[in-house]
């Protein structure tokens, strides 16, 4: 899944690989997928994007946004975004394929679900997209302790830390994947209630959020996700599908996996208190 650190890494890689190149052809919705979400009619993307020059990419939370002339291209959620220098290795199934003027390609493919959009600048009114662009990123200085404290309210007191951090777009791009190591580093259980946090606990959680996400982005994303070339990220996850059953690096207790809130949580029962 594209979460905050992966979107940041992909944006940097896009800027190095295809910035300045023009879009020669566009193929959209070639492989039907029930859970591939588009903005408007994907058959109009060809007319919107063909001939436009890629000027750069940025990340907004878990969204990867690419500027192409007066248009924007947006990838989010479970889209696999890959760059190919030629036709070798191109996936047979894809939901958006851009052929560039030097014979290279940018492909977006959906496995479980994902968003692939192209639209004129300023025309996308999707609530999640707009919030992601408006709110400060934990990778920025704007996301400071005062801002983090403003996310707490009487309404959030009843929530678990998983619900608080990874739902309702409180922190765009912070999803269930990156959540696990944040809470491990904070030594807090995903089911721990927000109401039990002291002022000191909040500071610990803030620091863990900032430092963990920064480390993930700096090391090329998590090892459970792939970058623009298809290679796994260089950040070794502490808690993930890769480490279930392995000893906790802090105490040696076996790392556990449990179903919770429609997904999985990973934790060390000894280190992470509820």
C-alpha positions in Angstrom: 0.0 0.0 0.0 1.2 3.5 -0.7 1.5 5.2 2.6 3.2 8.4 3.5 6.9 7.3 3.3 6.3 5.4 0.0 4.6 8.3 -1.6 7.5 10.6 -0.6 10.0 8.1 -2.0 8.1 7.6 -5.2 7.9 11.4 -5.8 11.6 11.7 -5.5 12.2 8.9 -7.9 9.7 10.2 -10.4 11.5 13.6 -10.3 14.8 11.9 -11.1 13.5 9.4 -13.7 10.9 11.2 -15.8 10.8 14.9 -15.0 11.2 16.8 -18.3 9.9 14.0 -20.5 6.7 14.3 -22.6 3.8 11.9 -22.7 3.6 10.2 -26.1 0.6 8.0 -25.5 -1.9 7.0 -22.8 -3.7 3.8 -22.2 -6.3 3.9 -19.4 -8.5 1.2 -18.0 -7.2 -1.5 -20.3 -7.5 -4.2 -17.7 -10.9 -3.9 -16.0 -10.7 -4.0 -12.2 -13.7 -3.7 -9.9 -11.7 -1.8 -7.3 -9.7 0.5 -9.6 -11.0 4.0 -8.9 -10.7 6.8 -11.5 -11.5 10.5 -11.5 -14.1 11.1 -14.2 -14.0 9.0 -17.4 -10.6 7.3 -17.8 -11.2 7.2 -21.6 -10.7 11.0 -21.5 -7.2 10.7 -20.0 -5.6 10.3 -23.5 -6.8 13.6 -24.7 -6.0 15.3 -21.4 -2.4 14.0 -21.1 -1.0 13.2 -24.5 1.7 15.7 -25.5 2.0 17.1 -22.0 5.5 17.4 -20.3 6.1 16.0 -16.9 7.3 18.8 -14.7 7.7 17.1 -11.4 6.0 15.1 -8.6 5.1 15.7 -5.0 3.5 13.6 -2.3 0.5 14.5 -0.2 0.0 12.0 2.6 -0.4 8.7 0.8 -1.0 10.3 -2.6 1.6 10.6 -5.3 0.8 13.6 -7.5 2.6 14.1 -10.9 2.3 17.4 -12.8 1.9 17.2 -16.5 1.4 20.6 -18.1 -2.0 21.9 -16.8 -3.0 18.4 -15.7 -2.4 16.3 -12.7 -1.9 12.5 -12.4 -2.7 11.0 -9.0 -1.8 7.5 -7.7 -3.0 6.3 -4.3 -3.8 3.4 -2.0 -2.9 0.0 -3.5 -1.5 1.1 -6.9 1.8 -0.4 -7.9 3.6 2.4 -9.7 6.6 1.3 -11.9 9.0 2.8 -14.3 10.4 0.9 -17.3 13.1 2.2 -19.6 11.6 0.2 -22.5 8.9 -2.4 -23.1 10.8 -5.2 -21.4 9.1 -6.2 -18.3 5.9 -4.2 -18.9 3.0 -5.8 -17.0 0.3 -7.5 -19.1 -2.4 -6.0 -16.9 -2.4 -2.4 -16.0 -5.0 0.4 -15.3 -2.9 3.3 -16.5 0.1 3.2 -18.8 2.0 6.3 -20.0 4.5 6.0 -22.9 7.0 8.7 -22.8 8.9 10.4 -25.6 12.1 8.6 -25.0 10.5 5.1 -25.3 10.2 4.6 -21.5 7.0 3.9 -19.6 5.2 4.7 -16.4 2.7 2.0 -15.4 0.1 1.9 -12.7 -1.4 -1.5 -11.7 -4.0 -2.3 -9.1 -4.0 -5.5 -7.1 -6.6 -5.3 -4.3 -7.8 -1.7 -4.8 -6.4 1.7 -5.7 -6.9 5.1 -7.2 -5.6 6.2 -10.5 -6.7 9.7 -11.7 -5.9 12.3 -14.2 -7.6 15.7 -14.1 -7.2 19.4 -15.0 -5.4 21.2 -12.2 -7.8 22.4 -9.5 -10.7 20.2 -10.7 -10.4 17.3 -8.3 -12.8 17.9 -5.4 -12.2 14.5 -3.6 -12.3 15.1 0.1 -9.4 12.8 0.9 -7.2 14.3 -1.7 -7.9 17.9 -0.6 -7.3 17.1 3.1 -4.0 15.4 2.2 -2.9 18.6 0.5 -4.0 20.9 3.2 -2.7 19.2 6.4 0.9 19.3 7.4 3.0 16.2 6.8 4.9 14.6 9.7 7.9 14.9 7.5 7.7 18.7 7.6 8.5 21.2 10.3 4.8 22.4 10.3 3.9 19.1 11.9 5.1 20.1 15.4 4.1 19.1 18.9 1.5 21.8 19.1 -0.2 20.6 15.9 -0.1 17.0 17.1 -1.7 18.0 20.4 -4.5 19.8 18.4 -5.5 16.4 17.1 -6.7 15.3 20.5 -10.2 16.1 21.6 -13.1 14.8 23.8 -14.2 12.8 20.8 -10.9 11.0 20.3 -10.5 10.1 24.0 -12.6 6.9 23.6 -10.5 5.7 20.6 -7.7 3.2 20.5 -4.4 4.4 19.3 -4.8 2.5 16.0 -8.2 4.3 15.4 -6.7 7.6 16.5 -3.6 7.5 14.3 -4.8 5.6 11.2 -8.4 6.6 10.6 -10.5 9.7 9.7 -7.5 11.3 7.8 -6.2 12.9 11.0 -2.7 12.3 9.7 -3.1 11.7 5.9 -0.8 8.9 4.7 -0.4 7.3 8.1 -2.1 3.9 7.7 -2.2 0.6 9.3 1.2 -0.4 7.8 3.4 2.4 9.2 1.4 2.4 12.4 2.9 -0.8 13.7 6.5 0.5 14.0 5.4 3.9 15.3 3.6 2.2 18.2 6.5 -0.2 18.8 8.9 2.7 19.1 6.5 4.4 21.4 6.2 1.2 23.5 2.4 1.4 23.2 -0.1 -1.2 22.2 -2.5 -0.6 19.2 -5.5 -1.2 21.5 -4.3 1.3 24.1 -7.0 4.0 24.7 -6.2 7.6 23.9 -7.9 8.5 27.2 -5.1 6.8 29.1 -2.3 8.9 27.7 -0.5 11.3 29.9 1.1 14.5 28.7 4.4 12.7 28.7 2.9 9.8 26.7 1.7 12.2 24.1 5.2 13.6 23.7 6.6 10.1 23.3 3.9 9.3 20.7 4.7 12.5 18.8 8.4 11.8 18.7 7.8 8.2 17.6 5.5 9.4 14.8 8.0 11.9 13.5 11.2 9.8 13.8 9.7 6.5 12.5 8.2 8.1 9.4 11.3 10.1 8.7 13.4 6.9 9.0 11.1 5.0 6.6 11.2 7.8 4.0 15.0 8.3 4.3 15.7 4.6 3.7 13.6 4.3 0.6 10.3 3.1 2.1 9.4 -0.1 4.0 10.7 -3.5 3.0 7.1 -4.7 2.7 6.6 -2.3 -0.3 8.3 -1.7 -3.6 9.7 1.4 -5.1 9.5 2.8 -8.7 11.9 0.1 -10.0 10.0 -2.7 -8.2 12.7 -3.2 -5.5 11.7 -3.4 -1.8 12.4 -0.4 0.4 15.5 -0.3 2.5 13.7 0.3 5.8 13.5 -3.0 7.7 10.2 -3.2 9.4 10.2 -4.2 13.1 6.5 -5.3 13.1 5.0 -6.6 9.8 4.1 -9.7 7.9 7.8 -10.2 7.5 8.5 -10.5 11.2 5.5 -12.4 12.7 6.8 -15.1 15.1 10.3 -13.7 15.2 11.8 -12.5 18.5 11.2 -8.9 19.5 14.5 -7.0 18.9 14.2 -5.4 22.4 13.2 -8.3 24.6 13.1 -11.5 22.6 9.4 -12.2 23.0 7.7 -13.6 19.9 6.0 -11.0 17.8 2.3 -11.5 17.6 -0.3 -10.9 14.9 -4.0 -10.3 15.6 -7.1 -9.2 13.7 -8.3 -5.8 14.8 -10.6 -3.2 13.3 -10.8 -4.9 9.9 -7.1 -5.4 9.5 -4.1 -6.9 11.3 -2.0 -5.5 14.1 1.5 -6.7 15.1 2.9 -6.2 18.6 5.2 -7.4 21.3 3.1 -8.3 24.3 5.9 -7.6 26.7 7.2 -4.2 25.3 3.9 -2.6 24.3 1.7 -1.7 27.1 -2.1 -1.2 27.0 
